[in-house]
Amino acid sequence: MTSHLTLNNGVEIPAIGFGVFQTPPDETQVAVASALETGYRLIDTAAAYANERGVGDALKASGLDRDEVFLESKVWISDYGYDQTLHAYEKSARKLQVDVIDLFILHQALPSEFDKTIAAYKALEALLADGKVRAIGVSNFMIEHLERLLSETDIVPAVNQIEVHPYFQQRELQAFGAERGILTQAWSPIGGITSYRGDDSKSTFNDPVIVSIAEAHGKSAAQVMLRWHIQHGVQAIPKSVKPARIAENFDVFDFELTAEEIARIDDLDTGVRGGPEPEVITLEAFGRDIPEE
Ligand code: NDP
């Protein structure tokens, strides 16, 4: 039994999806096939992950109808600008091997070239009007970026995909979005970024509070963190390449955290970001060519 959230344009999105950041292109089809087999119906990829084709291959091979699976992808900053972003859609759709991408979002704001960011978003608005995407949104936008976007464009983003896990919760940004109908999608929802650089001592998976709550429910730390997102109304996209973990991360619909347990996890926020500061994203530092095929 899964559950859904409703985007600001009425489109339904599964509460738990599957992420493929850092999943090598040649392992992506197998990982996504495992996720679809498990029951995930949302896959989150990005042009910059270089594995959209593996996602599309897995979807095709699954035998599932296209409308049973919610596909999400992201435009990389090197493809910002109105015409460039329309073309970025063609590249992503070709690799995913679909006619419609369910949710297409800007991967980052480009604070030093915000006009390009606005032009890219206007291209997303055009894709939405053309029926090529079912919803549009953004990622890693801070409040000031959202304010500017909202003042210069017509369609309120359906989502803002941002770093959210027990150690970095961005509650002010989440609240700003919620007041305007922008759903928070949590990236690194189980705190992958707190351990994927190899330092397990700072990992959410080993946090004593999370581990003790997990023990009380006979669940894992990852499952408790995902439950925490679900009960906060936050959409989450955990990633794994391991079938047992892929299954574990989806087995979160048969237990509930108490209000007290949720409050204890809320208290773990350190305010320290794991990912890059959104302000430092520039084409010079992060630009990279997104291939046609
Ligand atoms: P996650 O919080 O999903 O954690 C993934 C890491 O935790 C991997 O190292 C994985 O290893 C490990 N892991 C997965 N499940 C378990 C488990 N049950 N127990 C213990 N370890 C586990 O981090 P991500 O950073 O991958 O974020 C998830 C998704 O969010 C990405 O895949 C991507 O789709 C999106 N994302 C978006 C960003 C953006 O800028 N918009 C930035 C970063 C991520 P293994 O695979 O070996 O199991």
Boltz pocket constraint, residues with backbone or C-beta under 6 A from the ligand:
constraints:
  - pocket:
      binder: B
      contacts: [[A, 18], [A, 19], [A, 20], [A, 21], [A, 22], [A, 44], [A, 45], [A, 107], [A, 139], [A, 140], [A, 161], [A, 162], [A, 186], [A, 187], [A, 188], [A, 189], [A, 190], [A, 191], [A, 192], [A, 193], [A, 196], [A, 205], [A, 220], [A, 222], [A, 223], [A, 237], [A, 238], [A, 239], [A, 240], [A, 241], [A, 242], [A, 245], [A, 246], [A, 248], [A, 249], [A, 275]]
      max_distance: 6.0
